[in-house]
Amino acid sequence: MKSIAPFLKKYGMKQESGMTFFALAETQEELEKLHYTLVDSINKDSIHAAYFGAKLTEGVICYAASSDKEILEQLGYDVLPNKESILHHGVYLWKKKYGYEKLVKPFGY
């Protein structure tokens, strides 16, 4: 996952109601606030489901995997059937909201 969003250095995972949730964040505190368990890395190839979702919550890219598209949508996730596309969509959501402020401004541009 590091190559997808190298600026988000903390990873979290959780399991709830038969679904897998994982997240990318800048700090451990952001993950803990959303009840994710800190992990060293996320192996995206080990996550299998029919549908994948992404959303941005308090600066954290949150992902979910489920066999039920409607549940993901009810939880506020943008849903796509392709894992690679949804990973990039989550990064797009983060960059859309924070790109200039977090990626460029700190360096004086």
MARBA-3410 file (N, C-alpha, C, O; in Angstrom, 1 decimal):
109
0.8,-1.2,0.0,0.0,0.0,0.0,0.9,1.3,0.0,0.4,2.3,-0.3 ~ 2.1,1.2,0.4,3.0,2.4,0.4,3.1,3.1,-0.9,3.2,4.3,-0.9 ~ 3.1,2.3,-2.0,3.2,3.0,-3.3,1.9,3.7,-3.7,2.0,4.6,-4.6 ~ 0.8,3.4,-3.1,-0.4,4.1,-3.4,-0.5,5.4,-2.8,-1.0,6.4,-3.4 ~ -0.1,5.5,-1.6,-0.2,6.8,-0.8,1.0,7.0,0.1,0.8,6.8,1.3
2.1,7.3,-0.4,3.3,7.3,0.5,3.3,8.4,1.5,4.0,8.4,2.5 ~ 2.4,9.4,1.4,2.3,10.5,2.3,1.4,10.1,3.5,1.4,10.8,4.5 ~ 0.7,8.9,3.5,-0.1,8.4,4.6,0.7,7.2,5.1,0.6,6.1,4.5 ~ 1.3,7.3,6.2,2.3,6.4,6.7,1.7,5.4,7.8,2.5,4.5,8.2 ~ 0.5,5.5,8.2,-0.1,4.7,9.2,-1.2,3.9,8.6,-2.0,4.4,7.8
-1.3,2.6,9.1,-2.3,1.7,8.5,-3.1,1.1,9.6,-2.6,0.8,10.7 ~ -4.4,0.9,9.4,-5.3,0.3,10.4,-6.2,-0.7,9.7,-6.5,-0.6,8.6 ~ -6.7,-1.6,10.6,-7.6,-2.6,10.1,-8.6,-2.9,11.2,-8.3,-2.7,12.4 ~ -9.8,-3.3,10.8,-10.8,-3.8,11.8,-11.8,-4.7,11.1,-11.9,-4.6,9.8 ~ -12.4,-5.6,11.8,-13.5,-6.5,11.3,-14.7,-6.2,12.1,-14.7,-6.1,13.3
-15.8,-6.0,11.3,-17.1,-5.8,12.0,-18.2,-6.4,11.1,-18.2,-6.2,9.9 ~ -19.1,-7.1,11.7,-20.3,-7.6,10.9,-19.9,-8.3,9.7,-20.6,-8.2,8.7 ~ -18.8,-9.1,9.7,-18.4,-9.9,8.6,-17.8,-9.1,7.5,-17.5,-9.6,6.4 ~ -17.5,-7.9,7.7,-16.8,-7.0,6.7,-15.4,-6.7,7.2,-15.1,-6.6,8.4 ~ -14.5,-6.4,6.2,-13.2,-6.0,6.5,-13.1,-4.5,6.2,-13.5,-4.1,5.2
-12.5,-3.8,7.2,-12.3,-2.4,7.0,-10.8,-2.1,7.2,-10.1,-2.7,8.0 ~ -10.3,-1.3,6.3,-8.9,-0.9,6.5,-8.7,0.6,6.2,-9.6,1.2,5.5 ~ -7.7,1.2,6.7,-7.6,2.7,6.5,-6.1,3.1,6.4,-5.2,2.4,6.8 ~ -5.9,4.3,5.8,-4.6,4.9,5.7,-4.7,6.3,6.3,-5.7,7.0,6.1 ~ -3.7,6.7,7.1,-3.8,7.9,7.9,-2.4,8.5,8.0,-1.4,7.8,7.8
-2.3,9.7,8.4,-1.0,10.4,8.7,-0.5,10.0,10.1,0.7,9.8,10.3 ~ -1.4,9.8,11.1,-1.0,9.5,12.5,-1.8,8.3,13.0,-2.9,8.0,12.6 ~ -1.2,7.7,14.0,-1.8,6.6,14.8,-3.1,7.1,15.5,-4.1,6.4,15.6 ~ -3.0,8.3,16.0,-4.2,8.9,16.7,-5.4,9.0,15.9,-6.5,8.7,16.3 ~ -5.2,9.4,14.6,-6.4,9.4,13.7,-7.0,8.1,13.5,-8.3,8.0,13.5
-6.2,7.0,13.4,-6.8,5.7,13.3,-7.5,5.2,14.5,-8.6,4.6,14.5 ~ -6.9,5.5,15.7,-7.4,5.0,16.9,-8.8,5.7,17.2,-9.7,5.1,17.8 ~ -8.9,7.0,16.8,-10.1,7.7,17.0,-11.3,7.1,16.2,-12.4,7.1,16.7 ~ -11.0,6.4,15.1,-12.0,5.7,14.3,-12.0,4.2,14.6,-12.7,3.5,13.9 ~ -11.4,3.8,15.7,-11.4,2.4,16.2,-10.7,1.4,15.3,-11.1,0.2,15.3
-9.7,1.8,14.6,-8.9,0.9,13.8,-7.7,0.4,14.7,-7.2,1.2,15.5 ~ -7.3,-0.8,14.5,-6.1,-1.3,15.1,-5.0,-1.1,14.2,-5.0,-1.4,13.0 ~ -3.9,-0.5,14.8,-2.7,-0.2,14.0,-2.0,-1.5,13.5,-1.8,-2.4,14.3 ~ -1.7,-1.5,12.3,-0.9,-2.7,11.7,0.3,-2.1,11.0,0.3,-1.0,10.6 ~ 1.3,-3.0,10.8,2.5,-2.6,10.1,2.3,-2.4,8.6,2.9,-1.5,8.0
1.4,-3.1,8.0,1.1,-3.0,6.6,-0.2,-3.6,6.3,-0.8,-4.4,7.1 ~ -0.7,-3.3,5.1,-2.0,-3.9,4.6,-1.7,-4.7,3.3,-1.2,-4.1,2.4 ~ -1.9,-5.9,3.3,-1.7,-6.7,2.1,-3.1,-6.7,1.3,-4.0,-7.5,1.6 ~ -3.1,-5.9,0.4,-4.4,-5.7,-0.4,-4.8,-7.0,-1.1,-6.0,-7.2,-1.4 ~ -3.8,-7.8,-1.4,-4.2,-9.1,-2.1,-4.9,-10.1,-1.2,-5.5,-11.0,-1.7
-4.8,-9.9,0.1,-5.5,-10.8,1.0,-6.9,-10.4,1.3,-7.6,-11.2,2.0 ~ -7.3,-9.3,0.8,-8.7,-8.8,1.0,-9.6,-9.2,-0.2,-9.3,-8.7,-1.3 ~ -10.6,-10.0,0.0,-11.4,-10.5,-1.1,-12.9,-10.2,-0.8,-13.3,-10.4,0.4 ~ -13.6,-9.7,-1.8,-15.0,-9.4,-1.6,-15.5,-9.1,-3.0,-14.8,-8.9,-4.0 ~ -16.8,-9.0,-3.1,-17.5,-8.7,-4.4,-17.4,-7.2,-4.6,-17.4,-6.8,-5.8
-17.5,-6.4,-3.6,-17.5,-4.9,-3.7,-16.5,-4.3,-2.7,-16.2,-4.8,-1.7 ~ -16.0,-3.2,-3.2,-15.0,-2.4,-2.4,-15.5,-1.0,-2.3,-16.0,-0.4,-3.3 ~ -15.3,-0.4,-1.1,-15.8,1.0,-1.0,-14.6,1.9,-0.4,-13.7,1.4,0.3 ~ -14.7,3.2,-0.7,-13.8,4.2,-0.1,-14.5,5.4,0.3,-15.5,5.8,-0.3 ~ -14.1,6.0,1.4,-14.6,7.3,1.8,-13.5,8.0,2.6,-12.6,7.4,3.1
-13.7,9.3,2.8,-12.8,10.1,3.6,-13.5,10.5,4.9,-14.6,11.1,4.8 ~ -12.9,10.1,6.0,-13.5,10.4,7.3,-12.4,11.1,8.2,-11.4,10.4,8.5 ~ -12.6,12.3,8.5,-11.7,13.1,9.4,-10.2,13.0,8.9,-9.4,12.8,9.8 ~ -10.0,13.1,7.6,-8.6,13.0,7.1,-8.0,11.6,6.9,-6.9,11.5,6.6 ~ -8.8,10.6,7.2,-8.4,9.2,7.1,-9.1,8.6,5.9,-10.3,8.7,5.7
-8.3,7.9,5.0,-9.0,7.2,3.9,-9.4,5.9,4.5,-8.6,5.1,4.9 ~ -10.7,5.7,4.4,-11.3,4.5,4.9,-11.8,3.6,3.8,-12.4,4.1,2.8 ~ -11.5,2.3,3.8,-11.9,1.4,2.8,-12.7,0.3,3.5,-12.5,0.0,4.7 ~ -13.6,-0.4,2.7,-14.3,-1.5,3.2,-14.5,-2.5,2.1,-14.5,-2.2,0.9 ~ -14.6,-3.8,2.5,-14.8,-4.9,1.5,-16.0,-5.7,2.0,-16.1,-6.0,3.2
-16.9,-5.9,1.1,-18.2,-6.6,1.4,-18.8,-7.3,0.2,-18.5,-7.0,-0.9 ~ -19.6,-8.3,0.5,-20.4,-9.0,-0.6,-21.7,-8.2,-0.8,-22.4,-8.6,-1.8 ~ -22.0,-7.2,0.0,-23.2,-6.5,-0.1,-23.0,-5.0,-0.5,-22.5,-4.2,0.4 ~ -23.3,-4.7,-1.7,-23.0,-3.3,-2.2,-23.9,-2.3,-1.4,-23.4,-1.2,-1.1 ~ -25.1,-2.6,-1.1,-26.1,-1.7,-0.5,-25.6,-1.3,0.9,-25.7,-0.1,1.3
-25.0,-2.3,1.7,-24.5,-1.9,3.0,-23.4,-0.9,2.9,-23.4,0.0,3.7 ~ -22.5,-1.1,2.0,-21.4,-0.2,1.8,-21.9,1.2,1.5,-21.4,2.2,2.1 ~ -22.9,1.3,0.6,-23.4,2.6,0.2,-24.1,3.2,1.4,-24.0,4.4,1.6 ~ -24.9,2.4,2.2,-25.5,3.0,3.4,-24.5,3.5,4.4,-24.9,4.4,5.2 ~ -23.3,2.9,4.5,-22.3,3.4,5.4,-21.5,4.6,4.8,-20.6,5.1,5.5
-21.9,5.1,3.6,-21.4,6.3,3.1,-20.1,6.1,2.2,-19.4,7.0,1.9 ~ -19.9,4.8,1.8,-18.8,4.5,0.9,-19.1,4.7,-0.6,-20.2,4.4,-1.0 ~ -18.2,5.2,-1.4,-18.3,5.2,-2.8,-17.9,3.7,-3.2,-16.8,3.3,-2.7 ~ -18.7,3.1,-4.0,-18.5,1.6,-4.2,-18.1,1.4,-5.7,-18.7,1.9,-6.6 ~ -17.1,0.5,-5.8,-16.7,0.0,-7.1,-16.4,-1.5,-7.0,-16.0,-1.9,-5.9
-16.6,-2.2,-8.1,-16.3,-3.7,-8.0,-14.8,-4.0,-8.1,-14.5,-5.2,-7.9 ~ -14.0,-3.1,-8.4,-12.6,-3.3,-8.7,-11.7,-2.8,-7.5,-11.8,-1.6,-7.2 ~ -10.9,-3.7,-6.9,-10.1,-3.3,-5.8,-9.1,-2.2,-6.1,-8.9,-1.2,-5.4 ~ -8.4,-2.4,-7.2,-7.4,-1.4,-7.6,-8.0,0.0,-7.9,-7.4,1.0,-7.4 ~ -9.1,0.0,-8.5,-9.8,1.3,-8.8,-10.2,2.0,-7.5,-10.1,3.2,-7.3
-10.7,1.2,-6.5,-11.2,1.9,-5.3,-10.0,2.4,-4.4,-10.1,3.4,-3.7 ~ -8.9,1.7,-4.5,-7.7,2.1,-3.7,-7.3,3.5,-4.3,-7.0,4.4,-3.5 ~ -7.2,3.7,-5.5,-6.9,4.9,-6.1,-8.0,6.0,-5.9,-7.6,7.2,-5.8 ~ -9.2,5.6,-5.9,-10.3,6.5,-5.6,-10.2,7.1,-4.2,-10.4,8.3,-4.0 ~ -9.8,6.3,-3.3,-9.6,6.8,-1.9,-8.5,7.9,-1.8,-8.7,8.9,-1.2
-7.4,7.6,-2.5,-6.3,8.6,-2.6,-6.8,9.9,-3.3,-6.4,11.0,-2.9 ~ -7.6,9.7,-4.3,-8.2,10.8,-5.0,-9.0,11.7,-4.1,-8.9,12.9,-4.1 ~ -9.8,11.1,-3.3,-10.7,11.8,-2.3,-9.8,12.6,-1.3,-10.1,13.8,-1.0 ~ -8.7,12.0,-0.9,-7.8,12.7,0.1,-7.1,13.8,-0.6,-7.1,14.9,-0.1 ~ -6.6,13.6,-1.8,-5.9,14.7,-2.5,-6.8,15.8,-2.9,-6.4,17.0,-2.8
-8.0,15.5,-3.2,-9.0,16.5,-3.6,-9.3,17.4,-2.4,-9.4,18.6,-2.6 ~ -9.3,16.9,-1.2,-9.6,17.7,0.0,-8.4,18.4,0.6,-8.4,19.5,1.0 ~ -7.2,17.6,0.6,-6.1,18.1,1.3,-4.8,18.3,0.4,-3.8,18.8,0.9 ~ -4.9,18.0,-0.8,-3.7,18.1,-1.7,-2.8,19.3,-1.6,-1.7,19.2,-1.2 ~ -3.3,20.5,-1.8,-2.5,21.7,-1.8,-2.0,21.9,-0.4,-0.8,22.2,-0.2
-2.9,21.9,0.6,-2.6,22.3,2.0,-1.6,21.3,2.6,-0.6,21.7,3.3 ~ -1.7,20.0,2.3,-0.8,19.0,3.0,0.4,18.6,2.1,1.4,18.2,2.7 ~ 0.3,18.7,0.8,1.3,18.2,0.0,2.3,19.3,-0.6,3.5,19.0,-0.8 ~ 1.8,20.5,-0.8,2.6,21.5,-1.4,2.9,22.7,-0.4,4.0,23.1,-0.3 ~ 1.9,23.2,0.3,2.1,24.4,1.1,3.2,24.2,2.2,3.9,25.2,2.4
3.3,23.1,2.8,4.4,22.9,3.8,5.8,23.2,3.3,6.7,23.5,4.0 ~ 5.9,23.0,2.0,7.2,23.2,1.4,7.4,24.6,0.8,8.4,24.8,0.1 ~ 6.5,25.5,1.1,6.6,26.9,0.7,6.2,27.2,-0.7,6.5,28.3,-1.2 ~ 5.4,26.3,-1.3,4.9,26.6,-2.7,3.5,27.2,-2.6,2.9,27.5,-3.7
END
